[in-house]
Amino acid sequence: MPHAIDLADYIAGFAGSPLAPWAASLPWELPLHAPDIVRRLLAGLPADDYLVDGEVAVHRSTRVEPGAVLKGPLILGPGCFVAAGAYLRGGNWVDAHCSIGPGVELKSSFVFAGTALAHFNFVGDSVLGAGVNMEAGSIVCNHRNERADKEIFVRSGARGALQPTGCEKFGALIGDGARIGANAVIAPGALLAPGRVVSRASLLDQEMPDDLP
């Protein structure tokens, strides 16, 4: 059974973003190819607007505190804030006016405008829509460490059957305006509809049907 997941159903601005050439991708395909995608985007950046050091491009209006670790390929868009102790690696694209707080680790992910990772979050191999807020300590897991078969499965559609992704690293597709409470854990393969609220100190695992919207 083919997957039927339209990124625009989760992220309204996807088609108008620099990621538009990948609009037909499945959500786990973007993180899988994150370094190559970000490198292609780096090549088209307006040089006057960005400070570029190797494969790291930071918009001139973005503030990065001393002590943040930025590993390329990486693009930080306009008006962002990256706190001391943040760690960005594995190929990341961060849109305008995003906040990456202290102790946050972001790996191989795409983050749309106005999203905030507050403090001490981990987000791996994921796509986050616009205006998402992750409270302190909430994490998006990207690997099924608890079992021998590491392949990630997703459920597309309400109460849909589990479908394989063919990959072993995928966190979540989080729709615009979702709110993730403090110390919440999102298990690999989550597809969160726009505006979804995840309670504080909860586990959301969509391999379990009760965790679907």
Secondary structure, 3 states (H helix, E strand, C coil): CCCCCCHHHHCCCHHHCCCHHHCCCCCCHHHHCHHHHHHHHHHCCCHHHEEEECCEEEECCCEECCCCEECCCEEECCCCEECCCCEEECCEEECCCCEECCCCEEECCEECCCCEECCCCEEECCEECCCCEECCCCEECCCCCCCCCCCCEEECCCCCCEEECCCCCCCEEECCCCEECCCCEECCCEEECCCCEECCCCEECCCCHHHCC
